[in-house]
Amino acid sequence: MIYIIHLNTPIKHARHYVGYVHDERGVQARFNEHCAGKGSRLLQVALHLGITFTLAATMPVSKNDERAFKNRKNTPYYCPICNPKRHKTCNSTSH
């Protein structure tokens, strides 16, 4: 499963971090590691600079798909914070 972390303020060109965990239960644990400064270097730098970040999305794909996803360099398209129109939600009052 891949997960997208959205940086609330970009660091140079970086606005997202994409990571991989084996299952959905590991996403929150890994995010907690990132928040504690024990994850990726990008997020360590974000913490040092006082930049906040949000766990924006998860996708059930394989480790091999993670590399293909990163190579596309189109993470903002999949981020519900950057692209809310792509991620419409329904509620019982809208039909």
N, CA, C and O of each residue as an XYZ file, in Angstrom:
380
protein
N       0.845     -1.172      0.000
C       0.000      0.000      0.000
C       0.893      1.239      0.000
O       1.827      1.343      0.795
N       0.598      2.166     -0.892
C       1.345      3.421     -0.861
C       0.509      4.481     -0.157
O      -0.719      4.414     -0.114
N       1.216      5.455      0.391
C       0.543      6.562      1.062
C       1.176      7.861      0.594
O       2.358      7.915      0.256
N       0.356      8.906      0.584
C       0.814     10.229      0.167
C       0.750     11.143      1.378
O      -0.286     11.262      2.032
N       1.875     11.788      1.664
C       1.915     12.817      2.693
C       2.048     14.162      1.988
O       2.941     14.360      1.164
N       1.158     15.069      2.319
C       1.116     16.406      1.722
C       1.786     17.387      2.671
O       1.376     17.513      3.825
N       2.819     18.085      2.194
C       3.475     19.130      2.977
C       2.655     20.403      2.844
O       2.353     20.832      1.730
N       2.292     21.010      3.966
C       1.446     22.203      3.924
C       2.184     23.423      3.389
O       1.549     24.393      2.973
N       3.499     23.391      3.393
C       4.345     24.390      2.745
C       5.414     23.619      1.976
O       6.089     22.773      2.562
N       5.587     23.886      0.685
C       6.589     23.118     -0.062
C       8.007     23.396      0.423
O       8.296     24.464      0.962
N       8.872     22.433      0.225
C      10.309     22.599      0.435
C      10.924     22.568     -0.955
O      11.036     21.512     -1.578
N      11.321     23.748     -1.431
C      11.767     23.916     -2.818
C      10.677     23.380     -3.732
O       9.575     23.928     -3.746
N      10.946     22.331     -4.492
C       9.955     21.787     -5.419
C       9.090     20.695     -4.792
O       8.092     20.286     -5.387
N       9.450     20.220     -3.611
C       8.764     19.078     -3.004
C       7.511     19.497     -2.245
O       7.568     20.337     -1.347
N       6.401     18.914     -2.610
C       5.128     19.190     -1.946
C       4.539     17.920     -1.321
O       3.626     17.984     -0.498
N       5.091     16.742     -1.740
C       4.566     15.464     -1.285
C       5.685     14.484     -0.979
O       6.799     14.589     -1.491
N       5.349     13.533     -0.131
C       6.197     12.369      0.097
C       5.326     11.150     -0.162
O       4.200     11.068      0.329
N       5.849     10.207     -0.931
C       5.138      8.960     -1.210
C       5.929      7.829     -0.582
O       7.128      7.689     -0.824
N       5.258      7.026      0.222
C       5.909      5.905      0.879
C       5.132      4.624      0.682
O       4.038      4.625      0.117
N       5.705      3.527      1.155
C       5.093      2.210      0.999
C       5.103      1.471      2.331
O       6.086      1.519      3.071
N       4.018      0.799      2.625
C       3.924     -0.137      3.754
C       3.205     -1.380      3.241
O       2.509     -1.338      2.227
N       3.383     -2.480      3.957
C       2.800     -3.743      3.487
C       1.289     -3.815      3.605
O       0.632     -4.442      2.774
N       0.732     -3.185      4.622
C      -0.717     -3.247      4.782
C      -1.239     -1.968      5.417
O      -0.472     -1.140      5.911
N      -2.537     -1.827      5.394
C      -3.164     -0.585      5.865
C      -2.880     -0.310      7.340
O      -2.785      0.850      7.743
N      -2.744     -1.356      8.147
C      -2.463     -1.151      9.570
C      -1.123     -0.442      9.780
O      -0.944      0.273     10.766
N      -0.194     -0.641      8.863
C       1.118     -0.030      8.996
C       1.182      1.434      8.629
O       2.154      2.111      8.964
N       0.166      1.941      7.945
C       0.183      3.335      7.487
C       0.249      4.294      8.672
O       1.092      5.191      8.692
N      -0.625      4.115      9.653
C      -0.642      5.035     10.788
C       0.641      4.927     11.603
O       1.158      5.936     12.082
N       1.155      3.718     11.762
C       2.414      3.541     12.505
C       3.562      4.249     11.786
O       4.385      4.912     12.417
N       3.608      4.104     10.472
C       4.679      4.746      9.703
C       4.528      6.268      9.744
O       5.518      6.989      9.866
N       3.290      6.755      9.640
C       3.053      8.194      9.719
C       3.517      8.722     11.082
O       4.116      9.795     11.158
N       3.246      7.978     12.148
C       3.700      8.386     13.483
C       5.222      8.451     13.547
O       5.775      9.336     14.200
N       5.906      7.524     12.876
C       7.376      7.571     12.815
C       7.835      8.841     12.106
O       8.764      9.509     12.557
N       7.182      9.168     10.997
C       7.529     10.401     10.277
C       7.329     11.613     11.187
O       8.168     12.514     11.213
N       6.237     11.637     11.923
C       5.934     12.763     12.815
C       6.950     12.884     13.952
O       7.175     13.971     14.484
N       7.551     11.770     14.312
C       8.553     11.760     15.381
C       9.959     12.032     14.847
O      10.923     12.011     15.612
N      10.085     12.288     13.538
C      11.394     12.571     12.951
C      12.218     11.338     12.669
O      13.431     11.432     12.476
N      11.575     10.175     12.642
C      12.297      8.920     12.416
C      11.957      8.301     11.071
O      12.133      7.098     10.876
N      11.475      9.107     10.149
C      11.093      8.604      8.835
C      12.011      9.135      7.755
O      13.232      9.148      7.907
N      11.416      9.566      6.679
C      12.187     10.027      5.522
C      12.946     11.312      5.823
O      12.569     12.089      6.700
N      14.008     11.511      5.087
C      14.825     12.720      5.264
C      14.009     13.973      4.925
O      14.117     14.984      5.619
N      13.207     13.917      3.880
C      12.389     15.067      3.506
C      11.500     15.505      4.674
O      11.400     16.696      4.967
N      10.869     14.559      5.328
C       9.970     14.911      6.422
C      10.739     15.318      7.669
O      10.229     16.100      8.471
N      11.944     14.811      7.852
C      12.798     15.287      8.940
C      13.120     16.762      8.736
O      13.063     17.552      9.679
N      13.456     17.128      7.504
C      13.753     18.528      7.178
C      12.505     19.381      7.388
O      12.589     20.482      7.932
N      11.341     18.874      6.955
C      10.095     19.621      7.151
C       9.876     19.905      8.631
O       9.541     21.029      9.003
N      10.060     18.906      9.470
C       9.893     19.106     10.910
C      10.869     20.144     11.439
O      10.500     21.005     12.238
N      12.111     20.061     10.991
C      13.145     21.009     11.422
C      12.774     22.446     11.038
O      13.044     23.386     11.786
N      12.156     22.602      9.872
C      11.761     23.927      9.390
C      10.410     24.376      9.949
O       9.969     25.493      9.677
N       9.759     23.524     10.720
C       8.456     23.871     11.279
C       7.305     23.712     10.297
O       6.233     24.285     10.494
N       7.521     22.948      9.258
C       6.487     22.725      8.250
C       5.626     21.542      8.685
O       6.138     20.476      9.027
N       4.334     21.743      8.666
C       3.420     20.668      9.023
C       3.086     19.846      7.784
O       3.219     20.315      6.653
N       2.655     18.622      8.018
C       2.261     17.758      6.906
C       1.100     16.882      7.326
O       0.844     16.671      8.511
N       0.398     16.373      6.306
C      -0.842     15.637      6.505
C      -0.806     14.336      5.729
O      -0.342     14.302      4.589
N      -1.290     13.273      6.334
C      -1.486     12.021      5.606
C      -2.706     12.230      4.715
O      -3.836     12.285      5.199
N      -2.470     12.345      3.418
C      -3.526     12.767      2.507
C      -4.276     11.621      1.854
O      -5.479     11.736      1.618
N      -3.599     10.515      1.553
C      -4.270      9.432      0.819
C      -3.498      8.139      0.967
O      -2.297      8.136      1.239
N      -4.207      7.048      0.784
C      -3.588      5.728      0.700
C      -4.152      5.031     -0.527
O      -5.285      5.287     -0.935
N      -3.346      4.142     -1.116
C      -3.784      3.379     -2.275
C      -3.276      1.954     -2.152
O      -2.088      1.742     -1.910
N      -4.156      0.975     -2.316
C      -3.744     -0.424     -2.173
C      -3.040     -0.948     -3.418
O      -3.660     -1.578     -4.275
N      -1.760     -0.685     -3.508
C      -0.966     -1.165     -4.645
C       0.297     -1.844     -4.127
O       0.619     -1.756     -2.942
N       1.007     -2.522     -5.025
C       2.204     -3.278     -4.641
C       3.441     -2.389     -4.569
O       3.422     -1.232     -4.988
N       4.504     -2.953     -4.032
C       5.784     -2.253     -3.937
C       6.277     -1.859     -5.332
O       6.821     -0.769     -5.507
N       6.093     -2.724     -6.312
C       6.511     -2.402     -7.683
C       5.729     -1.218     -8.231
O       6.275     -0.398     -8.969
N       4.458     -1.127     -7.874
C       3.633     -0.011     -8.331
C       4.074      1.311     -7.707
O       3.867      2.375     -8.291
N       4.684      1.245     -6.515
C       5.176      2.465     -5.864
C       6.208      3.155     -6.753
O       6.148      4.370     -6.943
N       7.141      2.400     -7.290
C       8.179      2.983     -8.148
C       7.555      3.591     -9.397
O       7.926      4.695     -9.798
N       6.615      2.887    -10.016
C       5.949      3.415    -11.210
C       5.184      4.693    -10.873
O       5.187      5.649    -11.650
N       4.533      4.705     -9.719
C       3.795      5.889     -9.282
C       4.739      7.074     -9.126
O       4.445      8.169     -9.606
N       5.864      6.865     -8.463
C       6.830      7.951     -8.265
C       7.413      8.430     -9.591
O       7.624      9.627     -9.780
N       7.672      7.502    -10.505
C       8.255      7.869    -11.794
C       7.318      8.721    -12.642
O       7.778      9.482    -13.493
N       6.008      8.604    -12.421
C       5.051      9.422    -13.169
C       5.152     10.900    -12.809
O       4.800     11.761    -13.615
N       5.631     11.198    -11.600
C       5.791     12.573    -11.124
C       4.487     13.369    -11.258
O       4.474     14.515    -11.709
N       3.406     12.724    -10.854
C       2.097     13.353    -10.965
C       1.325     13.218     -9.648
O       0.099     13.109     -9.657
N       2.033     13.224     -8.526
C       1.397     13.026     -7.234
C       0.294     14.054     -6.947
O      -0.728     13.672     -6.376
N       0.442     15.332     -7.310
C      -0.640     16.284     -7.015
C      -1.993     15.873     -7.586
O      -3.032     16.215     -7.022
N      -1.990     15.148     -8.692
C      -3.237     14.687     -9.286
C      -3.968     13.734     -8.339
O      -5.198     13.750     -8.275
N      -3.233     12.916     -7.614
C      -3.806     11.919     -6.713
C      -4.015     12.435     -5.292
O      -4.653     11.766     -4.479
N      -3.488     13.607     -4.991
C      -3.597     14.169     -3.647
C      -4.945     14.882     -3.495
O      -5.227     15.821     -4.239
N      -5.782     14.453     -2.543
C      -7.081     15.102     -2.381
C      -6.989     16.541     -1.866
O      -7.953     17.297     -1.983
N      -5.863     16.922     -1.310
C      -5.689     18.305     -0.862
C      -5.380     19.206     -2.057
O      -5.906     20.314     -2.157
N      -4.532     18.729     -2.956
C      -4.172     19.507     -4.150
C      -5.250     19.457     -5.230
O      -5.409     20.408     -5.995
N      -5.973     18.374     -5.291
C      -6.934     18.162     -6.368
C      -8.284     17.715     -5.798
O      -8.697     16.576     -6.016
N      -8.969     18.596     -5.076
C     -10.223     18.182     -4.435
C     -11.334     17.828     -5.421
O     -12.233     17.062     -5.075
N     -11.297     18.364     -6.634
C     -12.337     18.051     -7.614
C     -12.291     16.583     -8.026
O     -13.319     15.995     -8.361
N     -11.111     16.002     -8.001
C     -10.973     14.589     -8.359
C     -11.531     13.699     -7.261
O     -11.894     12.554     -7.530
N     -11.608     14.186     -6.047
C     -11.987     13.386     -4.892
C     -13.314     13.867     -4.310
O     -13.393     14.184     -3.123
N     -14.337     13.922     -5.126
C     -15.650     14.372     -4.663
C     -16.216     13.332     -3.702
O     -16.003     12.131     -3.866
N     -16.924     13.806     -2.720
C     -17.596     12.909     -1.788
C     -19.094     13.161     -1.859
O     -19.543     14.236     -2.257
N     -19.845     12.165     -1.471
C     -21.308     12.266     -1.467
C     -21.794     12.335     -0.028
O     -21.149     11.823      0.887
N     -22.915     12.959      0.151
C     -23.590     12.881      1.435
C     -25.069     12.643      1.171
O     -25.520     12.736      0.029
N     -25.805     12.344      2.190
C     -27.200     11.947      2.013
C     -28.084     13.074      1.495
O     -29.186     12.800      1.019
N     -27.652     14.325      1.567
C     -28.484     15.432      1.112
C     -28.221     15.831     -0.329
O     -28.956     16.650     -0.881
N     -27.191     15.271     -0.952
C     -26.903     15.657     -2.351
C     -27.162     14.470     -3.269
O     -26.614     13.383     -3.084
N     -28.019     14.709     -4.270
C     -28.323     13.652     -5.252
C     -28.332     14.241     -6.628
O     -28.566     13.528     -7.604
